[in-house]
Amino acid sequence: MDDLLKKAYVTGVERVAAWSDLLDAINVFPVADGDTGRNLSISLSPLRFAGEDKDKVVRQLLMAARGNSGNIASQFFSAFYAAQSVFDLACAVQEGNAKAWKALSNPRPGTILTVFDALEDALWRENFVPDAVTVEKLMARLEQAVSETHELLPRLKEAGVIDAGALGMYIFFEGFFRTLAGESGYCRPVTEVFKGRLQIASSFKGASESGYCVDFVLQAGDKATDDLALVMRSQESAIVIGQGDLYKIHLHTADKEMIRTKMAAIGKVVNWEADNLSQQIAQFAAAPSESGLHIMTDAAGSLTRDDAKNNGFTLLNSYLNVGEKSLPETYFHPEDLYSAMRQGVKVSTSQSSVFERHEYYAAATARFEKVLYLCVGSAFTGNYQVALDWKKEYDPANRLVVIDTGAASGRLGTMVLAVCRYLSRNRDMDKTIAFAKKAVEDCEEYVFLEKLEYLAAGGRLSKTSAFFGDMLKMKPVISPQPEGAKKVGVVRNRRDQIKMALAKLAATLDSNSDALIMLEYSDNFEQVSELNEEIKKLYPKAEMILQPLSLTSGAHMGPGTWGVAFLKM
């Protein structure tokens, strides 16, 4: 595969990630559960390693696929990825489109499939030449196909939007083909291209659903096909994709445990994922209304995708690499990370590319009047400078306000949640920005490590220091500060950790304090939950938040880590 083609795949994936919030926001078909952006980001993530062995990437696409859109897309790209140059694209698209249609028992026009049809038609109608004129014509054809989805599916027409999966593919292919034409820096904001079709009508009422959206891989022999067909016959939205001894299965079911039991009787169940549909639909319906100011921050702030959806802010992910698996950090399950670390699996973190971060800023400012970016501390990442560089070139109207919080993990997360609460009460841009600046000064955090070996493994501490520290049972206490992670103490056991945490809280708060207190856990949820109840009694007027530690922090600090962050309101 040539280098330009590799770059094109990566550009497409990064554009989908940056616009995933918008895809979630208009996701009403087949179920209004707001997860198309997430599903496509996860499902296409193996393409970030374009250029690696074809069979390996195709297998990873199969394993990663999530949701209706993600499973269909994974089938298309398992063939599309076979293209080694631009001259192979037409054949690869034809094969990929055929596989995508076959993946569904009841395929419907007006979905992601409509875009694949349009792409196949356009590439076969005339030979593809990677130049600006040809790409412009191609994107016009795909734009038409996406727009048509509004008319083809009654639910989309009722909601007043285009299909989220189809839009996701348009976003991917614009990045892909413009990169091949040498103009990857130019992509029109989709808010301009599809203006008037990216906001769900206030009159729309999504159908209620119960049960679970389940994705898993079954490892079984060739004779499993008949057994699978028997089980799938009674399930909704069923997709079964076979590849060697692996079967990728997606379905909606009222009884996930029954499905798991039946599958375990056929073969080995791996990569099991189950979303509660009723919870997702309720969360989607309760999404907060937009205000003049939109908050954006980094997932390094011990914040989850649910936090972002419930409070209406945008999360920028770093990538977590665990063995051969690489995903945006908020798409990983904490237990998978800490289990891997305890087993000695190689774990690392990496920043998203400058291009991907720029796409996030562009997507946010295209959708919202003003964006306040509460950025992870510049001592921890280069995000602050990347944002300033983007502003200088692309933000003459000063629509992106960037604050270097000097923080990470719970300190950053606590600030962000406090700012969201302040904004929801006051709806005032200037006052909210002023509140955020004060929160940066006042918020505190203390993180308690179980062992030093993980910091040493990540190069943040000498291995000799870690060895002697662990041998002497020394448990360091650190605090994320503008100058970096500052060591603020050493204790010998968990009792001393709790004693220090309570002392730090007491130095700032009293029993009548109106405060936000975040307790962060790694693989020690039950222990931290007990402390949460104790602190509730000491500060009855405070809002307590029990939260998983940022996985980028957890990857460097390891299992057993916990922390406390707090802000007096």
C-alpha positions in Angstrom: 0.0 0.0 0.0 1.4 3.4 -1.0 2.0 6.1 1.7 -0.6 8.4 0.3 -3.3 5.8 0.6 -2.2 5.0 4.2 -2.5 8.7 5.0 -6.0 8.8 3.4 -7.3 6.0 5.6 -6.0 7.7 8.8 -7.4 11.1 7.8 -10.8 9.5 7.2 -10.9 7.8 10.6 -9.7 11.0 12.4 -12.4 13.1 10.8 -15.1 10.6 11.9 -13.7 10.7 15.5 -13.8 14.5 15.5 -17.4 14.7 14.3 -18.7 11.8 16.3 -20.7 14.0 18.7 -22.7 15.3 15.9 -23.3 11.8 14.5 -24.6 10.8 18.0 -26.8 13.9 18.2 -28.8 13.0 15.0 -28.9 9.2 15.5 -32.6 8.3 15.3 -32.5 5.2 13.0 -33.0 2.3 13.6 -33.2 3.3 17.3 -32.9 6.8 18.7 -30.0 5.9 21.1 -27.3 8.4 20.1 -24.4 6.0 19.6 -23.6 6.0 15.9 -20.6 8.3 16.3 -19.1 6.1 19.1 -19.8 2.9 17.1 -18.2 4.2 13.9 -15.2 5.6 15.8 -14.6 2.2 17.5 -15.3 0.1 14.4 -13.0 2.1 12.1 -10.2 2.5 14.6 -8.1 -0.4 13.1 -7.7 1.7 10.0 -5.5 4.1 12.0 -2.8 1.5 11.4 -3.3 1.4 7.6 -0.3 -0.3 5.9 -0.1 -3.2 8.3 -0.8 -6.7 7.2 -4.2 -7.0 5.4 -5.4 -10.1 7.2 -4.5 -8.6 10.6 -6.4 -5.4 9.9 -9.4 -7.2 8.5 -9.5 -9.4 11.6 -9.3 -6.3 13.9 -12.1 -4.7 11.9 -14.2 -7.8 12.6 -13.3 -7.8 16.3 -13.9 -4.0 16.8 -17.2 -3.6 15.0 -20.0 -2.1 17.2 -23.7 -1.4 16.4 -25.6 -1.6 13.2 -23.6 1.1 11.4 -20.2 -0.2 12.7 -20.8 -3.8 11.7 -22.0 -2.8 8.2 -19.0 -0.4 7.8 -16.6 -3.1 9.0 -17.8 -5.4 6.2 -17.3 -2.7 3.6 -13.9 -1.8 4.8 -12.7 -5.4 5.1 -12.8 -5.4 1.3 -12.0 -1.7 0.7 -8.8 -2.0 2.7 -7.5 -4.5 0.1 -6.9 -1.6 -2.3 -3.2 -1.1 -2.7 -3.4 2.0 -4.9 -6.0 4.4 -6.4 -6.3 2.1 -9.4 -7.8 -0.6 -7.2 -10.4 1.6 -5.5 -13.4 0.9 -7.9 -13.1 -2.9 -7.6 -12.6 -2.6 -3.8 -15.7 -0.5 -3.4 -17.7 -2.9 -5.5 -16.7 -5.8 -3.4 -17.1 -3.9 -0.1 -20.6 -2.7 -1.1 -21.7 -6.3 -1.9 -20.4 -7.5 1.5 -22.1 -4.6 3.4 -25.5 -5.4 1.8 -25.1 -9.1 2.6 -24.4 -8.4 6.2 -28.0 -7.5 6.9 -31.0 -9.8 6.9 -33.2 -6.8 6.0 -31.0 -4.1 4.3 -32.7 -0.7 3.9 -31.9 2.1 1.4 -31.6 5.5 3.2 -28.8 4.3 5.4 -25.1 3.9 5.2 -25.7 1.5 2.3 -27.0 4.3 0.1 -23.6 6.1 0.4 -21.8 2.9 -0.6 -24.1 2.5 -3.6 -23.4 6.1 -4.7 -19.7 5.6 -4.3 -19.7 2.5 -6.4 -21.8 4.1 -9.1 -19.5 7.2 -9.2 -16.3 5.2 -9.4 -17.5 2.9 -12.1 -19.1 5.7 -14.1 -15.7 7.2 -14.9 -12.1 6.3 -14.0 -11.1 7.9 -10.7 -8.3 10.4 -11.0 -7.0 11.8 -7.7 -7.3 15.5 -8.6 -9.4 18.3 -7.1 -11.9 18.4 -9.9 -12.7 14.7 -9.8 -12.9 14.7 -6.0 -15.3 17.7 -6.1 -17.6 15.8 -8.5 -17.4 12.7 -6.3 -18.2 14.5 -3.1 -21.2 16.2 -4.8 -22.5 12.7 -5.7 -22.1 11.5 -2.1 -23.6 14.7 -0.7 -26.7 14.0 -2.8 -26.9 10.4 -1.5 -26.7 11.5 2.1 -29.4 14.2 1.5 -31.6 11.6 0.0 -31.7 9.5 3.2 -34.0 12.1 4.7 -36.6 11.2 2.1 -36.0 7.5 2.0 -36.7 6.6 5.6 -39.9 7.9 7.3 -38.3 8.1 10.7 -35.6 10.4 9.4 -38.1 12.6 7.7 -40.2 12.8 10.9 -37.1 13.8 12.8 -36.0 16.3 10.2 -32.5 14.9 9.9 -30.3 12.8 7.5 -29.0 9.4 8.5 -26.1 9.5 11.0 -24.3 6.5 9.5 -24.5 7.9 6.0 -23.2 11.2 7.2 -20.3 9.4 9.0 -19.3 7.7 5.7 -19.5 11.1 3.9 -17.2 12.6 6.5 -14.7 9.6 6.1 -14.7 9.7 2.3 -14.2 13.5 2.1 -11.1 13.2 4.3 -10.0 10.1 2.3 -10.4 11.4 -1.2 -9.3 14.9 -0.5 -6.1 13.5 0.9 -5.5 11.5 -2.3 -6.0 14.8 -4.2 -3.4 16.5 -2.0 -5.9 18.8 -0.3 -6.6 17.1 3.1 -6.6 20.5 4.8 -9.7 21.6 3.0 -13.0 20.1 4.0 -16.2 22.1 4.2 -17.8 21.9 7.6 -20.7 19.4 7.3 -22.8 22.0 9.1 -22.7 24.1 5.9 -23.1 21.1 3.5 -26.2 19.7 5.2 -27.5 22.9 6.8 -31.1 22.4 8.1 -30.8 18.6 8.4 -28.6 18.4 11.5 -31.1 19.3 14.2 -33.8 16.9 15.4 -37.3 18.5 15.2 -38.8 19.3 18.6 -41.9 17.4 17.6 -40.0 14.2 17.1 -40.7 11.4 19.6 -38.4 8.4 19.3 -40.0 5.0 19.8 -39.4 3.4 23.2 -37.2 0.3 23.2 -36.2 -2.2 25.9 -33.6 -4.9 26.1 -29.9 -4.7 25.0 -27.8 -3.9 21.9 -25.3 -6.7 22.0 -22.0 -7.1 20.1 -19.6 -10.1 20.4 -17.3 -12.4 18.6 -17.9 -16.2 18.7 -15.0 -18.6 18.1 -16.5 -21.8 16.8 -16.2 -24.5 14.2 -17.6 -24.6 10.7 -20.7 -26.5 11.9 -21.8 -23.6 14.1 -23.6 -21.9 11.2 -26.9 -23.9 11.6 -26.9 -23.5 15.4 -26.4 -19.7 15.0 -29.1 -19.4 12.4 -31.5 -21.1 14.8 -30.8 -18.6 17.7 -30.6 -15.5 15.4 -34.0 -16.3 13.9 -35.9 -14.9 16.9 -33.6 -11.8 17.5 -34.0 -8.2 16.2 -31.4 -6.3 14.1 -29.3 -9.5 13.8 -26.1 -9.4 11.9 -23.9 -12.5 11.6 -20.5 -12.2 9.8 -18.3 -15.3 9.4 -14.5 -15.2 8.9 -12.7 -18.5 9.4 -13.5 -19.8 12.8 -14.8 -16.4 14.0 -18.4 -15.1 13.8 -19.0 -11.5 14.5 -22.6 -11.1 15.9 -24.7 -8.0 16.5 -28.3 -8.2 17.7 -31.0 -6.6 19.9 -32.3 -8.9 22.6 -34.5 -8.7 25.7 -32.4 -11.3 27.5 -28.6 -10.9 27.0 -27.7 -13.6 29.5 -29.8 -16.1 27.6 -28.0 -15.2 24.4 -24.6 -15.5 26.2 -25.5 -18.9 27.6 -26.7 -20.2 24.2 -23.6 -18.9 22.5 -21.3 -20.4 25.1 -22.8 -23.7 24.3 -21.8 -23.3 20.6 -18.3 -21.9 21.0 -16.1 -19.4 22.9 -17.5 -15.9 23.4 -15.0 -13.1 23.2 -15.2 -9.3 23.0 -18.7 -9.2 24.7 -20.3 -5.7 24.7 -23.9 -5.0 25.8 -25.6 -1.6 25.8 -28.9 -1.0 27.7 -31.2 0.4 25.0 -33.8 1.9 27.3 -31.0 3.8 29.2 -29.4 5.0 26.0 -32.7 6.2 24.6 -33.6 8.0 27.8 -30.2 9.7 27.9 -30.6 10.7 24.3 -34.0 12.1 24.9 -32.8 14.1 27.9 -29.8 15.7 26.3 -29.4 19.2 27.6 -30.5 22.1 25.3 -27.8 24.1 23.7 -26.7 27.4 25.1 -24.6 30.2 23.6 -21.4 28.8 25.1 -20.3 25.2 24.6 -17.7 23.5 26.9 -14.9 21.4 25.5 -12.2 19.6 27.4 -9.9 16.6 27.4 -10.8 13.1 28.6 -7.6 13.2 30.7 -9.8 14.9 33.2 -11.4 11.8 34.7 -14.5 12.4 32.7 -16.7 9.8 30.9 -18.7 9.8 27.7 -21.8 9.7 29.9 -20.6 12.9 31.6 -20.3 14.5 28.3 -23.7 13.5 27.1 -25.5 14.4 30.3 -23.8 17.8 30.6 -23.6 18.6 26.9 -19.8 19.1 26.5 -17.3 17.8 24.1 -14.5 15.4 25.1 -11.2 15.2 23.2 -9.6 11.7 23.7 -6.0 10.6 23.8 -5.4 7.0 22.7 -4.8 4.1 24.9 -2.7 1.2 23.6 -3.1 -2.1 25.4 -1.3 -4.9 23.6 -2.5 -4.8 20.0 -5.7 -2.9 20.9 -5.7 0.8 20.4 -8.8 3.0 21.1 -9.8 6.5 22.3 -9.4 6.2 26.1 -13.1 6.7 26.9 -14.0 3.7 24.8 -12.0 1.3 27.0 -13.4 -0.5 30.0 -11.3 0.3 33.1 -11.3 -3.3 34.2 -9.7 -4.3 30.8 -6.8 -1.9 31.3 -6.0 -2.8 34.9 -6.3 -6.5 34.3 -3.9 -6.2 31.4 -1.5 -4.2 33.5 -1.5 -6.8 36.3 -0.7 -9.4 33.7 2.3 -7.5 32.4 0.7 -6.6 29.0 2.4 -3.7 27.4 0.4 -0.5 27.9 1.1 3.0 26.6 -0.8 6.2 25.7 -0.5 8.5 22.7 -1.9 11.8 21.6 -4.3 12.2 18.8 -2.7 13.8 15.7 -2.5 17.5 15.3 -4.9 17.1 12.3 -7.5 15.2 14.5 -7.3 17.9 17.2 -7.8 20.6 14.6 -10.8 18.8 13.3 -12.3 18.8 16.8 -11.9 22.5 17.1 -13.4 23.0 13.7 -16.3 20.8 14.4 -17.1 22.5 17.7 -16.9 26.0 16.4 -19.0 25.1 13.4 -21.8 23.8 15.6 -21.7 26.4 18.5 -21.7 30.1 18.8 -18.8 30.2 21.3 -16.6 27.3 22.6 -14.7 27.4 25.9 -11.9 24.8 25.8 -10.7 23.9 29.3 -7.5 22.4 28.3 -5.4 19.8 30.1 -2.3 21.4 31.6 0.4 22.3 29.1 2.9 20.5 31.3 1.2 17.2 30.5 0.5 17.5 26.8 0.9 19.8 23.8 -2.8 20.4 23.5 -2.8 24.0 24.6 -0.2 25.1 22.0 -2.0 23.1 19.3 -5.2 24.9 20.1 -3.5 28.3 20.1 -1.9 27.5 16.7 -5.3 26.6 15.3 -6.9 29.8 16.6 -4.2 31.9 15.0 -4.9 30.4 11.6 -8.6 29.6 11.6 -10.3 31.6 14.3 -10.3 35.3 13.4 -13.6 35.8 15.1 -12.3 34.5 18.4 -15.0 31.9 18.8 -12.7 29.4 20.6 -11.6 30.5 24.1 -8.7 28.4 25.4 -7.7 28.2 29.1 -4.6 26.3 30.2 -6.0 24.7 33.4 -2.6 23.4 34.5 -4.6 20.3 35.5 -5.3 16.7 34.7 -7.3 13.8 36.1 -9.8 14.7 38.8 -8.7 18.3 39.2 -9.6 19.0 35.5 -12.8 16.9 35.7 -14.0 18.7 38.8 -13.4 22.1 37.2 -15.3 21.1 34.1 -18.3 19.8 35.9 -18.4 22.8 38.1 -18.3 25.1 35.1 -21.1 23.1 33.4 -23.3 23.5 36.5 -22.5 27.2 36.7 -23.4 27.7 33.0 -26.7 25.8 33.3 -27.7 28.1 36.1 -26.5 31.4 34.7 -26.5 31.1 30.9 -24.0 33.9 30.8 -20.8 33.5 28.7 -18.6 36.1 30.3 -19.5 35.2 33.9 -19.0 31.5 33.1 -15.5 32.2 31.6 -14.6 34.2 34.7 -15.9 31.4 37.0 -13.7 28.9 35.1 -10.6 31.0 35.6 -11.3 31.2 39.3 -11.9 27.4 39.4 -8.5 26.9 37.9 -6.9 28.7 40.9 -9.0 27.1 43.6 -9.5 23.5 42.7 -7.2 20.9 44.4 -6.4 17.2 43.8 -4.4 14.6 45.6 -3.7 11.2 43.9 -2.6 8.2 46.0 -0.5 5.5 44.3 -0.3 1.9 45.3 3.0 1.2 43.6 5.8 3.0 41.8 6.6 0.3 39.3 4.1 1.6 36.7 5.5 5.1 36.7 8.9 3.6 36.2 7.6 1.4 33.3 6.3 4.6 31.6 9.6 6.4 32.0 8.3 8.8 34.6 10.5 7.5 37.4 13.8 5.7 37.5 13.4 1.9 37.9 15.9 2.0 40.8 13.7 4.6 42.6 10.6 2.5 42.0 12.3 -0.7 43.2 13.5 0.8 46.5 10.2 2.7 47.0 8.1 -0.4 46.6 10.5 -2.5 48.7 10.1 0.1 51.6 6.3 0.1 51.1 6.4 3.8 50.3 3.2 5.1 48.7 3.7 8.5 47.0 1.0 11.2 46.9 1.0 13.5 43.9 -1.0 16.5 42.8 -1.3 17.7 39.2 -0.1 21.3 39.0 0.7 23.8 36.2 4.4 22.7 36.4 3.5 19.0 36.2 2.7 16.2 38.6 4.1 17.4 41.9 5.0 15.0 44.7 3.3 16.3 47.9 4.0 13.5 50.3 4.7 9.8 51.1 2.6 7.5 53.2 3.0 3.9 54.2 -0.4 2.3 54.0 -4.1 2.9 53.0 -5.0 4.1 56.5 -2.5 6.9 56.1 -3.7 7.7 52.6 -7.2 8.2 53.9 -6.0 10.3 56.9 -4.1 12.6 54.5 -7.1 12.9 52.1 -9.4 13.9 55.0 -6.8 16.4 56.3 -6.6 18.1 52.9 -10.4 18.3 52.6 -10.6 19.7 56.2 -8.0 22.4 55.4 -10.3 23.9 52.7 -13.9 22.9 53.6 -16.1 22.8 56.7 -19.3 20.9 57.3 -21.4 23.7 55.8 -19.4 24.1 52.6 -21.1 24.1 49.3 -18.5 22.1 47.3 -17.9 19.6 44.5 -15.9 16.6 45.7 -14.8 13.9 43.2 -13.4 10.6 44.3 -11.6 8.6 41.6 -11.0 4.9 41.6 -9.0 2.5 39.4 -9.7 -1.2 40.1 -10.7 -0.4 43.7 -14.3 0.7 43.3 -15.6 -0.9 46.5 -12.9 0.6 48.7 -13.3 4.1 47.3 -17.1 3.8 47.6 -16.8 3.2 51.3 -14.7 6.4 51.6 -17.3 8.2 49.5 -19.9 7.4 52.1 -17.7 8.6 55.0 -17.0 11.9 53.3 -20.7 12.4 52.6 -21.3 12.4 56.3 -18.6 15.0 56.9 -19.7 17.4 54.2 -23.5 16.9 53.8 -23.9 20.0 51.6 -21.3 19.0 49.1 -22.0 17.2 45.8 -20.2 13.9 45.8 -19.0 12.4 42.5 -17.7 8.8 42.3 -15.7 8.5 39.1 -13.2 6.2 37.3 -9.8 7.7 37.2 -8.8 9.0 33.7 -7.4 6.0 31.9 -4.4 7.9 30.6 -3.6 8.6 34.2 -4.4 5.0 35.2 -2.1 3.7 32.5 0.9 5.6 34.0 -0.1 5.2 37.7 -1.4 1.6 37.7 -3.9 -0.5 39.6 -4.7 0.5 43.2 -4.5 4.2 42.5 -7.2 6.5 43.7 -7.6 10.2 44.2 -9.7 13.0 45.6 -10.4 16.4 43.9 -12.5 19.2 45.3 -13.6 22.7 44.7 -15.4 25.1 47.1 -18.2 26.7 45.1 
